[in-house]
Amino acid sequence: MKKDLRESGDLFKITYSDGATSYHRANHKHNYSPESFVKNLISTYKGRIKKQQYVHETLIRVFNDKDLICEKIFSGSIQDVIDYKVQAVANDDNAIDKFVSRTMYGHKKAQRTVPKNKSKILKSKDAEILYVDKYWAKNHGLNKYLLVDSICPLNSNYLEVTCNLERI
């Protein structure tokens, strides 16, 4: 019987030029070498910057550090890779990613962000209302959080949003 590659993974350790380390999981179906894994992280960084999406600290470090060392340190089932990563991070004093998922789907969601040029805040004594450009919001999957009856008095293309967003 053929092994399902979606249920197996690899763990990569990246050592930066300043001695800091980070650990990353990848699905085995991608068949990454350490070099291709770093290239994928750099491509992810560039894509997220272009789309004005959240960029994690490790992506920034990988992009900026030209002397990093990447190595594949473990392969196995996804849950085994997660368990190994938890142990590796706990035992590594130089690890910058102290938060790791302990279950297969237990990872933390990133804080949603909105560019300042696509949002407006109106403040009063009692409240603070965040408005976002309705076209930007629709392109970023925030339709269900828009209040179509609450239009910004400064710009009619901006609608009130009900979810928590961080302005960047």
DAHU-V348053 format. One record per backbone hydrogen bond with DSSP energy under -0.5 kcal/mol. NH is the residue of the N-H (numbers start at 0). CO is the residue of the C=O. Records with the same first field share a line. If there is no record, write none. Layout:
NH->CO, CO
//
This chain:
4->2
6->3
7->4
8->75
9->25
10->73
11->23
12->70
13->21
14->12, 68
15->13, 19
18->15
20->93
21->13
23->11
25->9
27->7
28->4
29->26
30->27
36->32
37->33
38->34
39->35
40->36
41->37
42->38
43->39
44->40
45->41
46->42
47->43
48->44
49->45
50->46
51->48
52->47
58->55
59->55
60->56
61->57
62->58
63->59
64->60
65->63
67->64
68->14
70->12
72->10, 70
73->10
75->8
77->6
80->76
81->77
82->78
83->79
84->80
85->81
86->82
87->83
88->84
89->85
90->86
91->87, 88
92->90
94->91
95->20
97->95
99->97
105->102
113->165
117->114
118->115
119->130
121->128
122->120
123->126
128->121
130->119, 128
131->158
132->117
133->156
136->132
137->133
138->134
139->135, 136
140->137
141->136
144->141
145->142
146->159
147->145
149->146
150->148
151->157
157->154
158->131
159->146, 149
160->129
161->144
165->111
166->164
167->113
//
